[in-house]
Structures are given as structure tokens and as C-alpha cells.
Amino acid sequence: MRVLILTHPRSGGMSLMNFIQKELDYNQYHEPFFDNQSHGLTDEDINTKLLVEDNIVVKDFPFLIKERGYDINDVITKFDKVIIHHRGNHRDVAISLTYFQYGYGSNLHETYKVTDEWIKDNEDKIEQMMVNTSEMFSTIENMKNEGCLRTSYDGIYNDKSDVPRLLKYLNIYNPIYLDILDKRHKLQNGEVGMGNVKIRPKLI
């Protein structure tokens, strides 16, 4: 089975990908369409591996796929399962992006602290970030594709309403890595980070 996660930055998409990779024991590709030799894949690898390899989970952003010269709808047809994942609060996305874009943090996947005072001091930058990312954010919100599963940050990490739907969609019947999706692993104002995952024993 081939799984594609379409999302935007700062949505919890990496943890979602990690969960699926662990549960299904698949290979994973994190933002492979990124047009950078140190991060993304070569065009040859995209065409000969990414778009044909079995038992993989891929997480990427529609705007990166488009910038790389691929048609998003064509890419979608190459996958058996497609998850459209978004963070419902655009402002929260903008706060996180602003924090890193202006050098307050260096590692996007480690915990970081944002205070009310910092938000107040950087309000103009946050508002501008919302303007700059409005198209990116609305693209995910408005994507429609029959057969895809739509999930949200809140539905996966907070109220958990999307988790049963996710498990059913991917035919995961006895999950043991659900702790990856626990909000204790949140990065903004979190303590644990993405490590120290608790594994639940398999049911017999």
C-alpha cells in the first residue's frame, strides 16, 4: 500500500507520518519534492522510486509538489490512500512559522517556548505571516478529492475524533504506537518532544 499525506507546515504532519510508518512498518519520505539536493529527492528518484515504490508513506506540501513541476492531481492518483491534513487555526500556524523564520529557534522538530509577551511583541510579523501563507493554508482547507481522508490537528492530537477514522482508513486494527499522537509530544511549549514514545503491547 502507498500512503500520501498532503498538508502544510506546522500541522503535526511529521508525527502523523511517523505514526503511520511505525504501525505499518513502511519506508517514509519526508517532503521529498523539496527542490534542494540536501533535502528532497532527485527527479529520477521521484519518478523511479517515489511514484512507484510499494509500502511507503510520503508527507509533503501541495505547493512544493507544484513548484517541482508536478501536477498534484496526477500525484494523488499514484497513491492508494491519501490523507489531507490541516491545522484549523491559521494563526497558530503563523505564530510557529514566525518564530522560526525570524531566528528565534533553529530546529523545527524540537520543543520551543512561545510566551504571550513574545506574541505581543511580534504581532505585526505574525499578521504578515498570515497574509504570506494564506494561499498555502486555504489550498489545503479547500482541497476536495473523492476517496481521501480529511484529518485535522485537533482531531488527531487534541480531541482524538479523527484517530478512529484514520485507523479504519488504513486498516490498522491493533495500534501500538498511538502515543506518537498524544499531545504530550507537542513542540510549542512542550517538554517531551517527539521522543520517548510509549509502545503498547500487541493484543493476542
Sequence and secondary structure as in RCSB ss.txt:
>XXXX:A:sequence
MRVLILTHPRSGGMSLMNFIQKELDYNQYHEPFFDNQSHGLTDEDINTKLLVEDNIVVKDFPFLIKERGYDINDV
ITKFDKVIIHHRGNHRDVAISLTYFQYGYGSNLHETYKVTDEWIKDNEDKIEQMMVNTSEMFSTIENMKNEGCLR
TSYDGIYNDKSDVPRLLKYLNIYNPIYLDILDKRHKLQNGEVGMGNVKIRPKLI
>XXXX:A:secstr
 EEEEE  TTSSHHHHHHHHHHHHT EEEESTT S TTTS  HHHIIIIITT SSEEEEE HHHHHHTT  HHHH
HHT SEEEEEE S HHHHHHHHHHHHTTS S TTS B   HHHHHHTHHHHHHHHHHTHHHHHHHHH   TT EE
EEHIIIIIS TTHHHHHHHTT  S S GGGGSGGG SBT SSTT          
